[in-house]
Amino acid sequence: MPTRKLARAGKRSWKRFKARTIDTFDPKAFKRLTLPAAGLTVAALAWLTWSVLQPGPGIEKSDLGDSLADHVARGQFPERLKLPLPGRDKPVKARLRYSLHPEYQRHVRKVLEAHRPDYASFVAIDPATGQVLSLVNSVHGEQSRGLASNLAVQARFPAASVFKVITAAAAIDQRRVSADTVIPYNGGNHTLYRRNVTSDASNRWTRYVSVRDAFARSINTVFGKLGAYYLGRELIEDYAHRFGFNREIPSDFPFAPGESAMDEEQPWSVVEAASGFTRTTTLSPVHGALIAASIVNEGVMMEPYLVESVSDAKTGEELYRALPRVASVTVDPVTASELRELMQATVKRGTTRDTFRSFFRRKQNQDVEVGGKTGSLTGTDVRGRTDWFIGYATVNGRSVAFASLTVHEHLWRVKSAQVARAFVELFALEARQERVVLGSNAP
């Protein structure tokens, strides 16, 4: 089939696939529909189908999450736990094996202890499976007594400009704009004034910027205009829901999804949400990592899992093994690819260029693809300057997604992007050495 016809067939197939739900579609029909798609490989299709078809183990994921809830909230990962098992009157004494990579855990802890930010959390996830590879917290601030230990599962932090990822995804996926679309704007990059959004006046102070550069430099006015004139409240809410806001994301451990709220009677709330210039949109580090993971995974968000396997503590019989499962389809593969371009621009010439400049100057890092999005806003729930960097790294055929969060009450000790860079350096080193990532009995 000629390339153009193949691409058109793939686009039509993708639209038919998106109309179906993950819970009800027929895998055979899914394969027939999507095999012609230019943006999806046969291997990716086989993986998706396999992940949805696999039967659940004896212990239900929901029961595992309920049993772990209190422990995870306190940042504890017990090796042994009593778990309910279908067909047995009493809970079974079980041994849990976690998916966390011990070397990643040690490395991130070392970085955070060296800088000692008031509050910090770092989460890394395998985009293709949902396996949680790292989950580290650091609490040293004045409000530490009133906080649960595990910040990674709490959506108490303003999402800030991280929400620009959702706005860009909606605008590009709906073909309202592309990365190269040029939008005029007045005013500063990181301010948001009504007159600059609502006025179409062009004068000597008017600047013209592509969506790619507006994303990389996090220009609030441009994204406010995208929300007000290109998208609207309903489309933003739709894509926020696709990316997991305002709904539960299935997992074997409880974590709070992000929240996004816009007032129907206040059009300006759409502008604030689209640009991330609001405290009403919140995010947890686990959710932030999942957003980045879905983009590097061709628009497919996988359910995160922390427990790799469960066995009977007495007999050694395996009672549960984690299986990759699709949580949602956020955007099509073409849009996901374009979003990666925007995220790479952030690292190469945007808000994190200074952090990664020396990283890319090193010869051994020329083959590493890194992309991300920053966000910064003063929070009130956890008082202090909230700093985000969510992103991904790809090298030697392996990918990882991550979310790095720091909160600074008084002094700014380390940027979240610096913590992420330290992690990416270790990941790239391991990927080059083609080392196998294994779980551990305890993080």
QUISUL-V697341 format. One record per backbone hydrogen bond with DSSP energy under -1.0 kcal/mol. NH is the residue of the N-H (numbers start at 1). CO is the residue of the C=O. Records with the same first field share a line. If there is no record, write none. Layout:
NH = CO ; CO
This chain:
6 = 2
7 = 3
8 = 4
9 = 5
10 = 6
11 = 7
12 = 8
13 = 9
14 = 10
15 = 11
16 = 12
17 = 13
18 = 14
19 = 15
20 = 17
25 = 21
30 = 26
31 = 27
32 = 28
33 = 29
34 = 30
35 = 31
37 = 34
45 = 41
46 = 42
47 = 43
48 = 44
49 = 45
50 = 46
51 = 47
52 = 48
53 = 49
54 = 50
59 = 319
64 = 60
65 = 61
66 = 62
67 = 63
68 = 64
69 = 65
72 = 68
73 = 69
74 = 70
75 = 72
76 = 71
81 = 94
83 = 92
88 = 85
92 = 83
94 = 81
95 = 311
96 = 79
97 = 309
98 = 440
99 = 306
101 = 133
105 = 101
106 = 102
107 = 103
108 = 104
109 = 105
110 = 106
111 = 107
112 = 108
113 = 109
114 = 110
115 = 111
116 = 112
119 = 407
120 = 138
121 = 405
122 = 136
123 = 403
124 = 134
125 = 401
126 = 131
130 = 126
132 = 305
133 = 124
134 = 124
136 = 122
138 = 120
140 = 118
141 = 118
144 = 141
146 = 143
147 = 144
150 = 73
151 = 149
154 = 151
159 = 281
162 = 159
163 = 160
164 = 161
165 = 162
167 = 163
168 = 164
169 = 165
170 = 166
171 = 167
172 = 168
173 = 169
174 = 170
175 = 172
176 = 171
177 = 171
181 = 178
183 = 209
185 = 207
197 = 193
198 = 194
199 = 195
206 = 203
207 = 185
209 = 183
211 = 181
212 = 179
214 = 210
215 = 211
216 = 212
217 = 213
219 = 214
220 = 189
223 = 219
224 = 220
225 = 221
226 = 222
227 = 223
228 = 224
229 = 225
230 = 226
231 = 226
232 = 227
236 = 232
237 = 233
238 = 234
239 = 235
240 = 236
241 = 237
242 = 238
243 = 239
244 = 241
245 = 240
246 = 258
256 = 153
266 = 263
269 = 266
270 = 267
272 = 268
273 = 269
274 = 270
275 = 271
276 = 272
277 = 272
278 = 276
282 = 259
283 = 157
286 = 152
288 = 284
289 = 285
290 = 286
291 = 287
292 = 288
293 = 289
294 = 290
295 = 291
296 = 292
297 = 293
299 = 294
300 = 297
301 = 328
303 = 325
305 = 130
308 = 97
309 = 97
310 = 320
311 = 95
312 = 317
313 = 93
316 = 312
319 = 310
320 = 310
322 = 308
327 = 301
328 = 301
330 = 299
336 = 332
337 = 333
338 = 334
339 = 335
340 = 336
341 = 337
342 = 338
343 = 339
344 = 340
345 = 341
346 = 342
347 = 343
348 = 344
349 = 345
351 = 216
352 = 346
353 = 350
356 = 352
357 = 353
360 = 356
361 = 357
365 = 362
366 = 363
368 = 365
369 = 394
371 = 392
372 = 343
373 = 390
375 = 388
377 = 386
379 = 384
384 = 379
385 = 408
386 = 377
387 = 406
388 = 375
389 = 404
390 = 373
391 = 402
392 = 371
393 = 400
394 = 369
395 = 398
398 = 395
400 = 393
401 = 125
402 = 391
403 = 123
404 = 389
405 = 121
406 = 387
407 = 119
408 = 385
419 = 415
420 = 416
421 = 417
422 = 418
423 = 419
424 = 420
425 = 421
426 = 422
427 = 423
428 = 424
429 = 425
430 = 426
431 = 427
432 = 428
433 = 429
435 = 430
440 = 98
